[in-house]
Amino acid sequence: MTLLICAAITLLTLMYVFYLPSKLYLGPGKTRAAFLRERKDAVYENLRDLNFEYNAGKLPDSDYQSLKASLEDEAATFLAEIDRLEKARLEKNSVLTQRRTRA
């Protein structure tokens, strides 16, 4: 009897922990541009932290310069990619608008 109760409790516990409802809300989907904006914000925050650490005297000048250049290059890459995606989106919208006006 005790074994049966323990098995039932174990089974119910496992069902409670691992049960997945049939309809899951996963949240809004992320676009490539949204992901790049988040990364850009993170890089900017890292640059602010780096400047703070340097001004506090915790970093030598050589390390500061190399880290700053690396973060700035990374930010420039993200900005260029965001700009490219924005231009492509605007071109696509203008083509769709032109098609609608012709029809």
Buried (B, 14 or more C-beta within 10 A) or exposed (E): EEEEEEEEEEEEEEEEEEEEEEEEEEEEEEEEBEEBBEBBEBBEEBBEEBEEBBEEEEBEEEEBEEBBEEBEEBBEBBBEBBEEBEEEEEEEEEEEEEEEEEE
